[in-house]
Amino acid sequence: MTNKKRPSVYLTRKLPDLVETRMRELFDAELNIEDAPRTNAELVAAMQTVDVLVPTVTDRITAEMIAQAGPQLKLIAGFSNGIDHIDVDAAARKGITVTNTPNVLTEDSADMTMALVLAVPRRLVEGTRVLANGSEEWSGWSPTWMLGRRLSGKRIGIVGMGRIGTAVARRAKAFGLSIHYHNRKRVNPATEAELEATYWDSLDQMLARVDIVSVNCPSTPATYHLISARHLALMQPTSYIVNTARGDIIDEAALIRCLIDGKIAGAGLDVFENEPVVNPKLIKLAKDGKVVLLPHMSSATIEGRIDMGDKVIINIRAFYDGHRPPNRVLPGRS
């Protein structure tokens, strides 16, 4: 790229220093040092002047915003695995290529999913809270105090058996859980045999039979409130649900009602339907020990973020070197 005009690149949020430094070396990159979320007006203003927009998962790039983009904007290089926040079809109609950063967060997300699968039935957060302000609240070991549920021998039902769902299944199997899954199609026979997994083409049937539900499917129009009030009602009162995918896959209001009424035993949530706002009823349930809440941090590792940045850089370089970016998102796939 030494003999070509350096493309102007607009980063909507602060990225790891290593990524930003490399961006500045290769491109005319505008950084967001203070890491303040950009308003829609600021995003549109940038789209009217820069060659490349690098949004994150919290930046909603709508059809209306894309329509206002200048003719020089040819690439939206998303710093995210998911693409539900970008109107890919609208971008394609305007001749703008969209890329993402797939396959770098699988292990990190699966680790955090498994952490929640452990934390909720075994009441880990409640236990740490007892000692958080000293040991005065703890009178010592008791055979009936802070009892949770054993994992080994239980059934986990994975909703969405893609890369992350499969990685969760491998971890769960190591903890002695029996693997069940619902997916649009069955995984390949070798993977199913390795995991000793049971496939359910009916989500209803699976939810009624498992002890833990792990939501690992992408957010699409088809998966909006996939776990509805009706589906939640099918779960056993001793069962738990964990979501590290997207908040809108579960009907959050219905989940709250189920938890309050004791229709299910608990939940572990890393994502929320109206992020960054968290329903106050969920916060109260967390204080009461019914749920474990995390601030959307399942993919938050230093290594993962650097890997994502590397993919963004590769996509930009490939595009401006005249090649098809390796992580181009095709219209109709969002």
NORURGI-V647433 format. One line per field, one symbol per residue. phi: phi as a letter, one per 30 degrees, with the letter a starting at -180 (. if undefined). A space follows every 50 residues. Layout:
phi: ???
This chain:
phi: .dccddddbccdbdceedddddeddcbdccccddideddeddddedddbc dbccdcddcdcddddddcdddddcbccdcaddbdcbdddddddcicdcbb bdicceddddededddeddddchddedddecdcjcddccjdbdbchdccd dejdcccccjcdddedddddddddciddcbabadbdddeddddedhcccb dcdeddedcccbcccbcddbedcdhecceddddddddccbbbbbcbdddc dddddddddddidbdlbbbcbbdbeddceeddddddddidbccbdhbdcd bedddddddddedddddeddcicdddcdcddicd
